[in-house]
């Protein structure tokens, strides 16, 4: 299978992509997982799901706020102590912040967004890099957004702060790829768009209620701008990210993969 015998760390186990990254990794044959999030209940839910999907995959939950470097160090130490190595890291933890017009943005809120999405992701990355350097192998994936390429302006406002922070970590990933390549460590980005999972379902329900229309009308309005004519699922996007952790992408580093159903097609 895609991740046979791999040891994977996933940050940001939440109701959307995060939990799907962990469960899809288990389904793809991962031997061990360390899952990190601030919410214990989400971690416990993930462990239970993984036991059902792949009883042979050992899953260790660690409560972690990625803005705290010592907590990220604890995640790394747990992975090395339990499994002896770390083959892959997916930086999925994020803070979105407000939907708002950029000229009216609360820049104090931007600081909170950057603290999680940029500094937090780098905290987790730098905590795990020493183990990867020692073993001379590893793969790191940053979860990015299509909004860094194509501004997302919704009825409820834009997401400029979130997008700007993700653009920053995308650039950091390029530097990481260049500097860590000699150690056999690959670093890539996956740029997500709309993902059909709990968060987007909640948005569609809210938008439909506000507009006084059926939820299918909101869904179809989004899907018409996607070449696949549907909103791709959390599971599909998780698999795209996990592919970059696998040996099938051993030649790929410093890349950005669009996983958004073709809603943005690079020239």
Secondary structure, DSSP 8 states (H G I E B T S, - for coil): -TTTT-EEEEE---TTHHHHHHHHHHHTT-SEEEEEES-HHHHHHHHHHHHHH-TTSEEEEEE--TTSHHHHHHHHHHHHHHHS---EEEE--------B-GGG--HHHHHHHHIIIIIIHHHHHHHHHHHHHHHT-EEEEEEEEGGGTS--EETTEEBHHHHHHHHHHHHHHHHHHHHHGGGTEEEEEEEE---BSHHHHHHHHHHHHHHTS-HHHHHHHHHTTSTTSS--BHHHHHHHHHHTTSGGGTT--S-EEEESTTSS---
